[in-house]
């Protein structure tokens, strides 16, 4: 366990049970969200690769061009 996490948990330990449960719920939800994001990102790599190749092909063929932020 890192020093920062130890410090955070020491502070959480000072809270009421209800407050501790609230923080625990937030942490668990964040961990689940991060895991889901990682899984979704991993599943999308093939599609992202195809899209990147298509964009590069469009650029090289002149069907797409670099735009300045002012042009958006």
Secondary structure, 3 states (H helix, E strand, C coil): CCHHHHHHHHHHHCCCHHHHHHHHHHHHHHHHHHHHHHHHHHHCHHHHHHHHHHHHHHHHHCCCCCCCHHHC
